[in-house]
């Protein structure tokens, strides 16, 4: 039972870390797109 609980906690931690990473990448891509758009408008 203790091993199962540990594995579940580790799996949840990995999922949460992955979500933060994907969110961060999305924000970086959005900022880069905005910078390109501003440069194109000049």
PDBQT receptor file of N, H, CA, C and O in Angstrom, charges set to zero:
ATOM      1  N   UNK A   1       0.835  -1.200   0.000  1.00  0.00    +0.000 N 
ATOM      2  CA  UNK A   1       0.000   0.000   0.000  1.00  0.00    +0.000 C 
ATOM      3  C   UNK A   1       0.876   1.259   0.000  1.00  0.00    +0.000 C 
ATOM      4  O   UNK A   1       0.565   2.234  -0.684  1.00  0.00    +0.000 OA
ATOM      5  N   UNK A   2       1.957   1.234   0.760  1.00  0.00    +0.000 N 
ATOM      6  H   UNK A   2       2.209   0.442   1.316  1.00  0.00    +0.000 HD
ATOM      7  CA  UNK A   2       2.830   2.400   0.860  1.00  0.00    +0.000 C 
ATOM      8  C   UNK A   2       3.507   2.687  -0.484  1.00  0.00    +0.000 C 
ATOM      9  O   UNK A   2       3.669   3.847  -0.863  1.00  0.00    +0.000 OA
ATOM     10  N   UNK A   3       3.904   1.625  -1.206  1.00  0.00    +0.000 N 
ATOM     11  H   UNK A   3       3.773   0.682  -0.898  1.00  0.00    +0.000 HD
ATOM     12  CA  UNK A   3       4.528   1.809  -2.518  1.00  0.00    +0.000 C 
ATOM     13  C   UNK A   3       3.554   2.420  -3.505  1.00  0.00    +0.000 C 
ATOM     14  O   UNK A   3       3.925   3.291  -4.291  1.00  0.00    +0.000 OA
ATOM     15  N   UNK A   4       2.323   1.971  -3.468  1.00  0.00    +0.000 N 
ATOM     16  H   UNK A   4       2.022   1.263  -2.829  1.00  0.00    +0.000 HD
ATOM     17  CA  UNK A   4       1.302   2.497  -4.373  1.00  0.00    +0.000 C 
ATOM     18  C   UNK A   4       1.068   3.987  -4.123  1.00  0.00    +0.000 C 
ATOM     19  O   UNK A   4       0.981   4.775  -5.065  1.00  0.00    +0.000 OA
ATOM     20  N   UNK A   5       0.969   4.361  -2.864  1.00  0.00    +0.000 N 
ATOM     21  H   UNK A   5       1.039   3.720  -2.099  1.00  0.00    +0.000 HD
ATOM     22  CA  UNK A   5       0.753   5.765  -2.527  1.00  0.00    +0.000 C 
ATOM     23  C   UNK A   5       1.934   6.618  -2.983  1.00  0.00    +0.000 C 
ATOM     24  O   UNK A   5       1.749   7.729  -3.479  1.00  0.00    +0.000 OA
ATOM     25  N   UNK A   6       3.135   6.099  -2.815  1.00  0.00    +0.000 N 
ATOM     26  H   UNK A   6       3.286   5.197  -2.412  1.00  0.00    +0.000 HD
ATOM     27  CA  UNK A   6       4.329   6.827  -3.242  1.00  0.00    +0.000 C 
ATOM     28  C   UNK A   6       4.341   7.015  -4.753  1.00  0.00    +0.000 C 
ATOM     29  O   UNK A   6       4.657   8.099  -5.245  1.00  0.00    +0.000 OA
ATOM     30  N   UNK A   7       3.997   5.965  -5.489  1.00  0.00    +0.000 N 
ATOM     31  H   UNK A   7       3.740   5.085  -5.090  1.00  0.00    +0.000 HD
ATOM     32  CA  UNK A   7       3.950   6.051  -6.951  1.00  0.00    +0.000 C 
ATOM     33  C   UNK A   7       2.889   7.049  -7.424  1.00  0.00    +0.000 C 
ATOM     34  O   UNK A   7       3.109   7.786  -8.386  1.00  0.00    +0.000 OA
ATOM     35  N   UNK A   8       1.762   7.068  -6.758  1.00  0.00    +0.000 N 
ATOM     36  H   UNK A   8       1.583   6.469  -5.977  1.00  0.00    +0.000 HD
ATOM     37  CA  UNK A   8       0.698   8.014  -7.125  1.00  0.00    +0.000 C 
ATOM     38  C   UNK A   8       1.153   9.448  -6.889  1.00  0.00    +0.000 C 
ATOM     39  O   UNK A   8       0.938  10.319  -7.732  1.00  0.00    +0.000 OA
ATOM     40  N   UNK A   9       1.777   9.693  -5.753  1.00  0.00    +0.000 N 
ATOM     41  H   UNK A   9       1.953   8.986  -5.068  1.00  0.00    +0.000 HD
ATOM     42  CA  UNK A   9       2.272  11.042  -5.451  1.00  0.00    +0.000 C 
ATOM     43  C   UNK A   9       3.318  11.470  -6.473  1.00  0.00    +0.000 C 
ATOM     44  O   UNK A   9       3.287  12.607  -6.946  1.00  0.00    +0.000 OA
ATOM     45  N   UNK A  10       4.243  10.576  -6.821  1.00  0.00    +0.000 N 
ATOM     46  H   UNK A  10       4.267   9.653  -6.437  1.00  0.00    +0.000 HD
ATOM     47  CA  UNK A  10       5.260  10.896  -7.824  1.00  0.00    +0.000 C 
ATOM     48  C   UNK A  10       4.637  11.163  -9.195  1.00  0.00    +0.000 C 
ATOM     49  O   UNK A  10       5.074  12.069  -9.906  1.00  0.00    +0.000 OA
ATOM     50  N   UNK A  11       3.638  10.397  -9.565  1.00  0.00    +0.000 N 
ATOM     51  H   UNK A  11       3.283   9.662  -8.988  1.00  0.00    +0.000 HD
ATOM     52  CA  UNK A  11       2.964  10.597 -10.850  1.00  0.00    +0.000 C 
ATOM     53  C   UNK A  11       2.270  11.956 -10.885  1.00  0.00    +0.000 C 
ATOM     54  O   UNK A  11       2.340  12.662 -11.891  1.00  0.00    +0.000 OA
ATOM     55  N   UNK A  12       1.617  12.319  -9.817  1.00  0.00    +0.000 N 
ATOM     56  H   UNK A  12       1.560  11.747  -9.000  1.00  0.00    +0.000 HD
ATOM     57  CA  UNK A  12       0.939  13.625  -9.750  1.00  0.00    +0.000 C 
ATOM     58  C   UNK A  12       1.953  14.757  -9.839  1.00  0.00    +0.000 C 
ATOM     59  O   UNK A  12       1.712  15.757 -10.514  1.00  0.00    +0.000 OA
ATOM     60  N   UNK A  13       3.083  14.604  -9.161  1.00  0.00    +0.000 N 
ATOM     61  H   UNK A  13       3.279  13.791  -8.613  1.00  0.00    +0.000 HD
ATOM     62  CA  UNK A  13       4.122  15.633  -9.203  1.00  0.00    +0.000 C 
ATOM     63  C   UNK A  13       4.659  15.800 -10.627  1.00  0.00    +0.000 C 
ATOM     64  O   UNK A  13       4.893  16.922 -11.078  1.00  0.00    +0.000 OA
ATOM     65  N   UNK A  14       4.849  14.694 -11.322  1.00  0.00    +0.000 N 
ATOM     66  H   UNK A  14       4.658  13.784 -10.956  1.00  0.00    +0.000 HD
ATOM     67  CA  UNK A  14       5.339  14.772 -12.713  1.00  0.00    +0.000 C 
ATOM     68  C   UNK A  14       4.332  15.448 -13.624  1.00  0.00    +0.000 C 
ATOM     69  O   UNK A  14       4.706  16.252 -14.478  1.00  0.00    +0.000 OA
ATOM     70  N   UNK A  15       3.065  15.128 -13.449  1.00  0.00    +0.000 N 
ATOM     71  H   UNK A  15       2.762  14.475 -12.755  1.00  0.00    +0.000 HD
ATOM     72  CA  UNK A  15       2.020  15.745 -14.271  1.00  0.00    +0.000 C 
ATOM     73  C   UNK A  15       1.965  17.246 -14.024  1.00  0.00    +0.000 C 
ATOM     74  O   UNK A  15       1.865  18.028 -14.970  1.00  0.00    +0.000 OA
ATOM     75  N   UNK A  16       2.029  17.652 -12.768  1.00  0.00    +0.000 N 
ATOM     76  H   UNK A  16       2.110  17.018 -12.000  1.00  0.00    +0.000 HD
ATOM     77  CA  UNK A  16       1.980  19.082 -12.455  1.00  0.00    +0.000 C 
ATOM     78  C   UNK A  16       3.205  19.806 -13.001  1.00  0.00    +0.000 C 
ATOM     79  O   UNK A  16       3.085  20.923 -13.506  1.00  0.00    +0.000 OA
ATOM     80  N   UNK A  17       4.364  19.198 -12.909  1.00  0.00    +0.000 N 
ATOM     81  H   UNK A  17       4.461  18.291 -12.499  1.00  0.00    +0.000 HD
ATOM     82  CA  UNK A  17       5.579  19.816 -13.445  1.00  0.00    +0.000 C 
ATOM     83  C   UNK A  17       5.480  19.938 -14.960  1.00  0.00    +0.000 C 
ATOM     84  O   UNK A  17       5.909  20.943 -15.527  1.00  0.00    +0.000 OA
ATOM     85  N   UNK A  18       4.923  18.937 -15.618  1.00  0.00    +0.000 N 
ATOM     86  H   UNK A  18       4.574  18.121 -15.157  1.00  0.00    +0.000 HD
ATOM     87  CA  UNK A  18       4.748  18.977 -17.071  1.00  0.00    +0.000 C 
ATOM     88  C   UNK A  18       3.797  20.081 -17.490  1.00  0.00    +0.000 C 
ATOM     89  O   UNK A  18       4.042  20.756 -18.491  1.00  0.00    +0.000 OA
ATOM     90  N   UNK A  19       2.735  20.276 -16.757  1.00  0.00    +0.000 N 
ATOM     91  H   UNK A  19       2.536  19.727 -15.945  1.00  0.00    +0.000 HD
ATOM     92  CA  UNK A  19       1.773  21.330 -17.085  1.00  0.00    +0.000 C 
ATOM     93  C   UNK A  19       2.439  22.700 -16.993  1.00  0.00    +0.000 C 
ATOM     94  O   UNK A  19       2.230  23.551 -17.857  1.00  0.00    +0.000 OA
ATOM     95  N   UNK A  20       3.229  22.912 -15.961  1.00  0.00    +0.000 N 
ATOM     96  H   UNK A  20       3.398  22.220 -15.259  1.00  0.00    +0.000 HD
ATOM     97  CA  UNK A  20       3.911  24.192 -15.814  1.00  0.00    +0.000 C 
ATOM     98  C   UNK A  20       4.886  24.416 -16.955  1.00  0.00    +0.000 C 
ATOM     99  O   UNK A  20       5.027  25.538 -17.443  1.00  0.00    +0.000 OA
ATOM    100  N   UNK A  21       5.555  23.362 -17.383  1.00  0.00    +0.000 N 
ATOM    101  H   UNK A  21       5.440  22.451 -16.987  1.00  0.00    +0.000 HD
ATOM    102  CA  UNK A  21       6.523  23.479 -18.475  1.00  0.00    +0.000 C 
ATOM    103  C   UNK A  21       5.813  23.845 -19.769  1.00  0.00    +0.000 C 
ATOM    104  O   UNK A  21       6.259  24.740 -20.488  1.00  0.00    +0.000 OA
ATOM    105  N   UNK A  22       4.719  23.166 -20.072  1.00  0.00    +0.000 N 
ATOM    106  H   UNK A  22       4.357  22.440 -19.488  1.00  0.00    +0.000 HD
ATOM    107  CA  UNK A  22       3.972  23.437 -21.304  1.00  0.00    +0.000 C 
ATOM    108  C   UNK A  22       3.406  24.849 -21.266  1.00  0.00    +0.000 C 
ATOM    109  O   UNK A  22       3.421  25.547 -22.280  1.00  0.00    +0.000 OA
ATOM    110  N   UNK A  23       2.917  25.271 -20.133  1.00  0.00    +0.000 N 
ATOM    111  H   UNK A  23       2.905  24.704 -19.309  1.00  0.00    +0.000 HD
ATOM    112  CA  UNK A  23       2.381  26.627 -19.998  1.00  0.00    +0.000 C 
ATOM    113  C   UNK A  23       3.482  27.651 -20.251  1.00  0.00    +0.000 C 
ATOM    114  O   UNK A  23       3.261  28.649 -20.936  1.00  0.00    +0.000 OA
ATOM    115  N   UNK A  24       4.655  27.406 -19.702  1.00  0.00    +0.000 N 
ATOM    116  H   UNK A  24       4.835  26.595 -19.145  1.00  0.00    +0.000 HD
ATOM    117  CA  UNK A  24       5.789  28.322 -19.890  1.00  0.00    +0.000 C 
ATOM    118  C   UNK A  24       6.218  28.403 -21.343  1.00  0.00    +0.000 C 
ATOM    119  O   UNK A  24       6.517  29.486 -21.845  1.00  0.00    +0.000 OA
ATOM    120  N   UNK A  25       6.249  27.265 -22.021  1.00  0.00    +0.000 N 
ATOM    121  H   UNK A  25       6.006  26.385 -21.613  1.00  0.00    +0.000 HD
ATOM    122  CA  UNK A  25       6.616  27.254 -23.437  1.00  0.00    +0.000 C 
ATOM    123  C   UNK A  25       5.579  28.027 -24.244  1.00  0.00    +0.000 C 
ATOM    124  O   UNK A  25       5.933  28.790 -25.144  1.00  0.00    +0.000 OA
ATOM    125  N   UNK A  26       4.323  27.838 -23.932  1.00  0.00    +0.000 N 
ATOM    126  H   UNK A  26       4.035  27.219 -23.202  1.00  0.00    +0.000 HD
ATOM    127  CA  UNK A  26       3.262  28.568 -24.629  1.00  0.00    +0.000 C 
ATOM    128  C   UNK A  26       3.403  30.069 -24.458  1.00  0.00    +0.000 C 
ATOM    129  O   UNK A  26       3.202  30.824 -25.409  1.00  0.00    +0.000 OA
ATOM    130  N   UNK A  27       3.743  30.503 -23.270  1.00  0.00    +0.000 N 
ATOM    131  H   UNK A  27       3.906  29.889 -22.498  1.00  0.00    +0.000 HD
ATOM    132  CA  UNK A  27       3.923  31.936 -23.023  1.00  0.00    +0.000 C 
ATOM    133  C   UNK A  27       5.131  32.459 -23.786  1.00  0.00    +0.000 C 
ATOM    134  O   UNK A  27       5.083  33.565 -24.325  1.00  0.00    +0.000 OA
ATOM    135  N   UNK A  28       6.211  31.689 -23.841  1.00  0.00    +0.000 N 
ATOM    136  H   UNK A  28       6.250  30.791 -23.403  1.00  0.00    +0.000 HD
ATOM    137  CA  UNK A  28       7.405  32.115 -24.574  1.00  0.00    +0.000 C 
ATOM    138  C   UNK A  28       7.100  32.255 -26.066  1.00  0.00    +0.000 C 
ATOM    139  O   UNK A  28       7.523  33.221 -26.700  1.00  0.00    +0.000 OA
ATOM    140  N   UNK A  29       6.373  31.299 -26.619  1.00  0.00    +0.000 N 
ATOM    141  H   UNK A  29       6.029  30.514 -26.103  1.00  0.00    +0.000 HD
ATOM    142  CA  UNK A  29       6.021  31.345 -28.039  1.00  0.00    +0.000 C 
ATOM    143  C   UNK A  29       5.117  32.549 -28.319  1.00  0.00    +0.000 C 
ATOM    144  O   UNK A  29       5.258  33.219 -29.342  1.00  0.00    +0.000 OA
ATOM    145  N   UNK A  30       4.203  32.809 -27.411  1.00  0.00    +0.000 N 
ATOM    146  H   UNK A  30       4.089  32.265 -26.580  1.00  0.00    +0.000 HD
ATOM    147  CA  UNK A  30       3.298  33.946 -27.579  1.00  0.00    +0.000 C 
ATOM    148  C   UNK A  30       4.079  35.265 -27.562  1.00  0.00    +0.000 C 
ATOM    149  O   UNK A  30       3.816  36.154 -28.373  1.00  0.00    +0.000 OA
ATOM    150  N   UNK A  31       5.017  35.388 -26.661  1.00  0.00    +0.000 N 
ATOM    151  H   UNK A  31       5.231  34.666 -26.003  1.00  0.00    +0.000 HD
ATOM    152  CA  UNK A  31       5.831  36.616 -26.589  1.00  0.00    +0.000 C 
ATOM    153  C   UNK A  31       6.689  36.780 -27.844  1.00  0.00    +0.000 C 
ATOM    154  O   UNK A  31       6.831  37.886 -28.366  1.00  0.00    +0.000 OA
ATOM    155  N   UNK A  32       7.258  35.676 -28.321  1.00  0.00    +0.000 N 
ATOM    156  H   UNK A  32       7.142  34.778 -27.896  1.00  0.00    +0.000 HD
ATOM    157  CA  UNK A  32       8.078  35.747 -29.533  1.00  0.00    +0.000 C 
ATOM    158  C   UNK A  32       7.218  36.156 -30.721  1.00  0.00    +0.000 C 
ATOM    159  O   UNK A  32       7.655  36.955 -31.549  1.00  0.00    +0.000 OA
ATOM    160  N   UNK A  33       6.020  35.630 -30.819  1.00  0.00    +0.000 N 
ATOM    161  H   UNK A  33       5.665  34.981 -30.146  1.00  0.00    +0.000 HD
ATOM    162  CA  UNK A  33       5.103  36.006 -31.896  1.00  0.00    +0.000 C 
ATOM    163  C   UNK A  33       4.745  37.484 -31.834  1.00  0.00    +0.000 C 
ATOM    164  O   UNK A  33       4.675  38.161 -32.860  1.00  0.00    +0.000 OA
ATOM    165  N   UNK A  34       4.520  37.972 -30.629  1.00  0.00    +0.000 N 
ATOM    166  H   UNK A  34       4.576  37.422 -29.796  1.00  0.00    +0.000 HD
ATOM    167  CA  UNK A  34       4.203  39.389 -30.461  1.00  0.00    +0.000 C 
ATOM    168  C   UNK A  34       5.374  40.268 -30.880  1.00  0.00    +0.000 C 
ATOM    169  O   UNK A  34       5.179  41.315 -31.498  1.00  0.00    +0.000 OA
ATOM    170  N   UNK A  35       6.587  39.846 -30.546  1.00  0.00    +0.000 N 
ATOM    171  H   UNK A  35       6.746  38.996 -30.044  1.00  0.00    +0.000 HD
ATOM    172  CA  UNK A  35       7.773  40.618 -30.930  1.00  0.00    +0.000 C 
ATOM    173  C   UNK A  35       7.938  40.636 -32.449  1.00  0.00    +0.000 C 
ATOM    174  O   UNK A  35       8.289  41.664 -33.028  1.00  0.00    +0.000 OA
ATOM    175  N   UNK A  36       7.687  39.505 -33.084  1.00  0.00    +0.000 N 
ATOM    176  H   UNK A  36       7.403  38.670 -32.613  1.00  0.00    +0.000 HD
ATOM    177  CA  UNK A  36       7.776  39.457 -34.548  1.00  0.00    +0.000 C 
ATOM    178  C   UNK A  36       6.721  40.345 -35.210  1.00  0.00    +0.000 C 
ATOM    179  O   UNK A  36       6.979  41.017 -36.208  1.00  0.00    +0.000 OA
ATOM    180  N   UNK A  37       5.539  40.323 -34.623  1.00  0.00    +0.000 N 
ATOM    181  H   UNK A  37       5.330  39.777 -33.812  1.00  0.00    +0.000 HD
ATOM    182  CA  UNK A  37       4.448  41.146 -35.173  1.00  0.00    +0.000 C 
ATOM    183  C   UNK A  37       4.776  42.637 -35.045  1.00  0.00    +0.000 C 
ATOM    184  O   UNK A  37       4.549  43.405 -35.979  1.00  0.00    +0.000 OA
ATOM    185  N   UNK A  38       5.303  43.037 -33.907  1.00  0.00    +0.000 N 
ATOM    186  H   UNK A  38       5.488  42.413 -33.148  1.00  0.00    +0.000 HD
ATOM    187  CA  UNK A  38       5.675  44.435 -33.720  1.00  0.00    +0.000 C 
ATOM    188  C   UNK A  38       6.792  44.834 -34.684  1.00  0.00    +0.000 C 
ATOM    189  O   UNK A  38       6.769  45.932 -35.239  1.00  0.00    +0.000 OA
ATOM    190  N   UNK A  39       7.757  43.957 -34.883  1.00  0.00    +0.000 N 
ATOM    191  H   UNK A  39       7.775  43.065 -34.432  1.00  0.00    +0.000 HD
ATOM    192  CA  UNK A  39       8.842  44.256 -35.795  1.00  0.00    +0.000 C 
ATOM    193  C   UNK A  39       8.335  44.383 -37.234  1.00  0.00    +0.000 C 
ATOM    194  O   UNK A  39       8.827  45.214 -37.998  1.00  0.00    +0.000 OA
ATOM    195  N   UNK A  40       7.379  43.579 -37.590  1.00  0.00    +0.000 N 
ATOM    196  H   UNK A  40       6.980  42.904 -36.969  1.00  0.00    +0.000 HD
ATOM    197  CA  UNK A  40       6.820  43.619 -38.951  1.00  0.00    +0.000 C 
ATOM    198  C   UNK A  40       6.018  44.902 -39.176  1.00  0.00    +0.000 C 
ATOM    199  O   UNK A  40       5.954  45.401 -40.300  1.00  0.00    +0.000 OA
ATOM    200  N   UNK A  41       5.411  45.436 -38.122  1.00  0.00    +0.000 N 
ATOM    201  H   UNK A  41       5.463  45.031 -37.209  1.00  0.00    +0.000 HD
ATOM    202  CA  UNK A  41       4.588  46.632 -38.255  1.00  0.00    +0.000 C 
ATOM    203  C   UNK A  41       5.414  47.914 -38.358  1.00  0.00    +0.000 C 
ATOM    204  O   UNK A  41       4.872  48.961 -38.713  1.00  0.00    +0.000 OA
ATOM    205  N   UNK A  42       6.700  47.855 -38.059  1.00  0.00    +0.000 N 
ATOM    206  H   UNK A  42       7.140  47.004 -37.771  1.00  0.00    +0.000 HD
ATOM    207  CA  UNK A  42       7.549  49.065 -38.101  1.00  0.00    +0.000 C 
ATOM    208  C   UNK A  42       7.875  49.459 -39.501  1.00  0.00    +0.000 C 
ATOM    209  O   UNK A  42       8.575  50.448 -39.717  1.00  0.00    +0.000 OA
TER     210      UNK A  42
